[in-house]
Amino acid sequence: MGFMDDLKKAGKDLSRALKDIKSAPFVKEMCKTTANMYRLGWDERNGGNISYLLDEKEVAEYLDLSKVIRTIPLAGVNEAEFDVTPLLGKIFIVTGTGKYFKNVEDDPETNLGIVRIAKNGVELLWGYKDGGRTTSELPAHLMCHMARLAADPENRVVMHSHPTHTLAMNYVHELDEKKFTHTLWEMCTECIAVFPDGVGILPWMLCGTNSIGVATAKKMEKFRLVIWAMHGIYGAGKTMDETFGLIETVEKAAQIYMLTAHLPRINTIKDEDMVKLVELFGLDYRKDFLNIK
């Protein structure tokens, strides 16, 4: 091979050079979002987790997708009862088990992982450099992704956190989906416009199991927000901002409720006015969650 051939080959190799994964928009989004969630007190210690369905072509700009670091089995599930077929080959960036959100921004390669769904678990393409693994809630996330993608093919994010006032509200408010949603809608004018589909609620269940994943995914067929009683909340959306914003709005409404629940209520947002609002924006909403004859 002559000098010119060597030069051409070097040029081709250079053109195929991968970009720095830490500069990828999806890595930066995860870093920014986890930092915000920790700052707000939603994710103490290693509480909370996020999974984000990525575009394969975009990921290929940063990683050699033929290189699998290792395969990580899915914990807490019975493979015979967990059919992940609809997600086979899909790539996600996922927070790690036992990892603190406050550390993600400074060391994403240890606290995050990019994985591809396989029949026998997930293939690690990047991250968890200390030998870590995906969040123990990944099976629940994947079940929710399947449910949300069936409802809306553009849903790509599933987020779990422990917002303080939302959690506090669980202890003093009846855990009825209609009543809980209605109370939240009454707290801020924007609430019914932000989550017109309402909030689903599950009773306390053991986390990290197949059962809670199945139950959450079932709720996600109708709701983008699902409360795990006395534990936290799951949110799903098209983007990181949308999903964060859903939980943020619920938490703001819960905070207002907790600040006022012990006081006599003089004013409230009327159901008739909520209807005017959603009709103004042309939104489909849970009519059965309002008290209108």
Salt bridges, closest charged atoms under 4 A:
ASP13 OD2 - LYS9 NZ 3.17
ASP13 OD1 - ARG16 NH2 2.70
GLU44 OE2 - HIS162 ND1 2.82
GLU61 OE1 - LYS19 NZ 2.82
ASP107 OD1 - LYS129 NZ 3.77
GLU109 OE1 - LYS22 NZ 3.98
GLU123 OE1 - ARG116 NE 2.81
ASP130 OD2 - LYS99 NZ 2.48
ASP152 OD2 - LYS238 NZ 3.89
GLU154 OE1 - LYS238 NZ 3.79
GLU174 OE1 - LYS179 NZ 3.11
GLU177 OE2 - LYS219 NZ 2.54
GLU186 OE1 - HIS182 ND1 3.74
GLU186 OE1 - ARG265 NH1 3.18
ASP197 OD2 - ARG224 NE 2.87
GLU221 OE1 - LYS218 NZ 3.45
GLU242 OE2 - ARG224 NH1 3.71
GLU251 OE2 - HIS165 ND1 2.89
ASP271 OD1 - HIS182 NE2 2.82
ASP273 OD1 - LYS276 NZ 3.65
ASP288 OD2 - ARG286 NH2 2.74
